[in-house]
Amino acid sequence: MPNFLSELLARERFVITTHVRGDGDAIGSVLALARVLGKLGKSAAAILPDAPPPNLDWLPGADDALVCDGGLEQAQLIAQADALVVVDTNAARRLGGLADAFRHADGTRFLIDHHPSPEGWFDHEYVRVDASSTGELIFELIAEMGPQLVDFEVATHLYTAIMTDTGSFRFSSVTPAVHRIVADIVEFGGIVPDEIHAQLYDRRSLTSLRLLGRALERIDLRYDGALGFLAISRQFMFDAGGERGDTEGLVNYILSVDGVRVAVFFLETDFGTKISFRSHGNVPVNKWASSFGGGGHRNAAGAFVKGYLDEVVERVLESAPQYIEFAETETGSMSDADAEYLSELLKSRSS
């Protein structure tokens, strides 16, 4: 970290970004870093690939973040920056319309991330795959700069980042160190955790709750109930009056079904299907997601696949046994009773 931090602080003009469809960890990390660098007298612009979802647009400084528009002004900001910082993703394709500008800019490229296998175009990396979130890494950097920099706004950003990426502190990535970090964030920033939680999770519209009810009825199971999945089409969203953000967290409902070890959520968009993978315990889903051009962590990953929704669903579900160890009956193999029944049936037909 010392070398990374010294290189980072040696720069004066920063542009910071993250992945498309930013979540709490991504946007919280961007805003926290931009806020701290600004307090240090640096020029720090946040440019997001797309607008924050409704459950995150309340974050302090979210209104000041630019949204990628492909315009000349933003292109000049990137070209003039001596530091381009990418947080919470390590692949150019995840930067949306900012990918080419960041990859080919003259400034030094920095990566702060907790995902494995970063691409090779970054000049300096602060990566730790066992971190609970990118927000945890941002806190570690800020703590080295001086914990007094964690004011109310920065604490709000960091708490949001860590809480959302740990499933409200219930994922296996949560360690005693994470709890100590969160305690420091709460103390230094003087934040009230339940107010942040309410902003994130208790602002659902009546329409979104009705969509949730209709969606839960569509959950289906495969492999003797070990895999649960839900597919939502554009037509379903239109009929339900749903908006972006209304499907947030649906994959966790699937995972909560008794007996389900792996959950997959499919959301059809105008350009393809967004897929969210989740799992319990030691069941890894990141390699499975990677096989469809995505990636992530052992228990939480994602991908985006072009093609018709039904075709994508079947391709993904049929490939599950290549990456997930199911019991013999779960993979679709016949039980002894079924095999015996089939044998007797064939005998009767041949006689």
N, C-alpha and C positions, 0 to 999 in steps of 0.2 A: 503493500500500500504506500509506503513513503515515497518511492520513486513515482508512482502513478499520481499521487497527490501533488508532488512538487511540479511535475510536468503540467498537470491541469491548472494549477494556480499561477504558472508562468505565463498563461495566456490572459488576454484582456477582453476580447470580443467573442462571445459564445452564442451559438445557436444549438438548442436542445430539442430533441424529438424522441418519439417512441413508435410503437407499432400501430397499425390500423385497428379501428374499433377498440380504442384504448379502454382498459379497465381501471380499477382503483389503484392498483400497483403502478401501472404505467403512467397515468396522468398525475397521481400523487407524487411520484418520484420526479417527474419533469418539473412540476411546480415548486417542489421543495428545493431542488437544486438551483433553479432559476432565482428563487427568492434569496437563498443564501449567497449566491455569487453576486447578486445585486447589492446585498448588504456589505459585501467586501469591496464595493466600488467598481465591480466589473460590469460590462454591458452584456446582458443575458436575455436573449429572446427565445421564447418557447413557441415552436411551430408544430402543431399537431396534424397528422395526416387527415383526420376528420374531426368533426365537432364532438365534444364530450357528450355522453348519453345523459338523459334527464336526471339520473340519480347521482351524477357527479358534477353537474353544471353549477352547483352551489359552492364548490370549493373556492376558498380565497385565491384570487388571481386567475381563476378560470376565464373570466371576461377579458383579461389582458392577453391571454394566449392567442396566437394567430392560428387560423385553420388554413391548411394548404389550399391555395387557389391557382397555382401555376403562374402567378403574375410576376411582373418584373421586379416589384418592390421586394418580394420575398426572395427571389433569385439573387438580388443584390445583397441582401442580408447574409445569405449563405456564402456568397462569393467573397464578401469582405470579412467574414469571421476568421479568426485564427484558431478557433477550436470548434469542432463539430462533435457534439456529444449525443450518443444513442443510448437510451436506457430501456431495459426490460425486453429487448429483442436483439438477436445477433445475425439476422439475415436481411439482406437488402430488399427482397421481395415483400417483406413485412412492413416496409416504410411507405408503401403506396406511392403517391406522386412525388415524394421527396427522395426516392431511392437514388436516382441518377445524380441529382444535385449533390447529395451527401457523399456519394462514392467518388465523384470526380472533382470535388472542391479542392482548393489549394491549402485550406487549413488543416491542422492536425486532427485526426479522427480518434475519438475516445469512445470506449465501450464500458458501460456499467450494467452488469447483467448476472442472472443466476440460472440461465439456461445452458445446457451443454453444447459443445461443438460449434463455437463461433466461426463465422466466415473470416477469411484471412486479410481483409482490407482495412482492418483497424490498426492504428499506430500504437495505441496504448490500451490495455484492457485491465479492468478490475472485475474479475469474474470469480464467483464462488458458487458452485452448483448445490452445495449443501445449505445455502442460505434460504431462509423461509420466503424471501421476497427481495425484489430490488430495493424496496424501501428500507430493508434492514441494511443493505450495503450503503445506501445514501446516508443513513444515520451514522454508520461507522466512519465515513469520510468527514461528515460534519463534526463528529465528536473529536476528530483529530484537528480540525480547524479551530475548534473552540465550542464547547457545549452551550455557551451563552448565545450562540447563533440560533438555537432552537427556540424561537418565539412562538406565539400562539398560532400563527399561520403555518409555519413550518411543521409544528407539532401536529396540526390538523392534517396536513398533507401526509406526513409519515405514518400517523396512526391509521389513516384511511388505507394507505398502501399496504401496510402489514396486516391489518385486520381482514381486508378483502382477499388477499392472496393466501391466507391461512384458513379461510372458511370460518372466520370469527374464532380463530385460535384453536381449531379442532383437528387440523391436519397433522400428519406425523412429522412434518417439518418444524413443528413448534418445539423448541427446546427451552431449558431453563434460561439460557442466554437471551432468547427472544423475549421472554417475560421480563427479564431485567431491562432490556432495551425499551420495551413498551412502558415500563414503570418510569424510566428516565424521561421518556417523551411526554408522558402525562404530567410529571412533576415540573420539568423545565418549561413546558408550554402553557401550563395551567388550563388544559383542555378538560372537557367533561365528556367522557367516552359515550355515555348513553345518548347524548345529543347527536354525536356523529353517527352512531348506529341508527338512530331514528331517521336522519337525513338520507342515509344509504338504503335502508330497507323498509321504512314505514311511510313511504310517500307514493304508494301504489294508487292508481286511479281505479274507479269502479269498473271501468272497461277492462283494465289489466287483470283484475281479480276474476271477472267473468271469463276472460281468456284462459286464465290459469285453471279454472274449473273445467272448462271444455277440453283443455289440453291434457289434464290428468286422466281423463276418461280414455285417452288414446294410447296410454302406456302399454307396451306389449313386452313379452318375454321370449327368450330363446335359450337353448342349451339347458333344458330342465330348470329354467328360472334363474340361472346364474348370470345371465346377461339381460338387462332391461334396456329398452330403447323407445324413443319417441321421435316421430317425424312430423314436422309442421310445414305445410306448403304455403306459398304466397296467397293462394285462394283462401286458405283457412284464416290467415292473418287478416286478409281483407274483409272476410265475412264477420270476423270477430271484432273488427275495428281496432286491431292491435297496432302498436307503434314500436319503433326501435327501443329496446330496453325492457319491454313487457315480458320477454322470454328469459330475462336474466335470472339465473338460478334454477331454471327448470330441470337441468341435468341432475341437480342435487336431490330433487324429489324422486327421480327415477332410482337413484342410488340408495334411497332410504327404504325402498321396498324390501321386505324381509326375504332373505335368501339371495338377493342380487349382489354380485361381487363386482360387476362391471356395468357401467351405464354409458349409453351413447345418445346424444341429442343431435338431431338433424334439423337445420333451419334453412329452407329454400329462400334464396335471394334472387335479385334480378340477374346476377352474373354466375350463379352456381349455388352450391350447398355448403353452408358453414357447419362444421361438425365439432362437437365437444365430447371429449372422452373423460370419464372419471372412474376411479376404482378404489377399493378398500385395501388396506394393509399392504401386503407384499405383491399385489397383482399389478404389474407394470403395463401402462398403456402408451408410453411415449414412443416406443419403437413401432407400435401399431399405427399411431398418428403419423410418424415419419414416413411410413410406407405410402401414405397418401399426400406427401408433400408438406406435412405439418411438423409438429414437434411439441415439446413441452417437458413436463416432469413425469416421474414414475406414476403418480396418482392423478395427475391432471394434465391434459394435453388437448391440442386442437388441430384442425386442418380445414382447408377450403378446397373443394373439389368441383370442377365444372362437369356438367351433365344433368340429365333429368333426375329429379329427386328419387323416384322409385328405383332407378338403376343404381344410383349412388348408394342408397340404403342397402340394397341386396349385395352389392360388391363389398361393402364394408363389413356387413354382418357375416357373409360367407367366408371372409378372410380371417375372422376372429380366432379360430383354432390355431392359425399359424403363429399367433403372438400371445395368446392367452391359453394357459393350461386348464382345460376343462376335464372333468371326470369322463369316463368312457361314454356313459349314457348322455352326458351333457353335450358331447360333440355330435350327437345324432346317430351314434352307433346303436344297433339293436340290442335290447336286453336279451337274456337267455330265453325268457318267456316269449318274447316277440319272435325270436329266431325259431323256436320250437313250433309256434303257431304257424309261421310261414312255411316251414318244412311240411307240416301236416296238410296245409292248404294245397301245396304244390303236388303232394302225393295223391290227394283226392282228385285233383284235376287230371292227373295222368292216368288214373285208373279207369 
